[in-house]
Amino acid sequence: MSKLIAILNVVAWSGFWAFGYLALTADPTNTTEMMTALLLAAGGAGIGVFAYFWLVRHAEEKGYAKRPNRAPRYDDGEVA
């Protein structure tokens, strides 16, 4: 599953950069082309961020990456 999410991450970020470039370089009078590229770029960024955070969480759970140093929390919400 993690390999599939990693592939999704790469494809999503590639789409973000490709469609973001198209949105920035589109003719300003052609708003349909610009908005389509902008929406596809935003979708790629959203999916890329989701996949990246999923991969980070997965790597921490499997032990591939160290967990960030954080103080333990008590039940009442106070920090140790």
Secondary structure, DSSP 8 states (H G I E B T S, - for coil): -HHHHHHHHHHHHHHHHHHHHHHHHS-TT-HHHHHHHHHHHHHHHHHHHHHHHHHHHHHHHHTSS-------B-TTS-B-
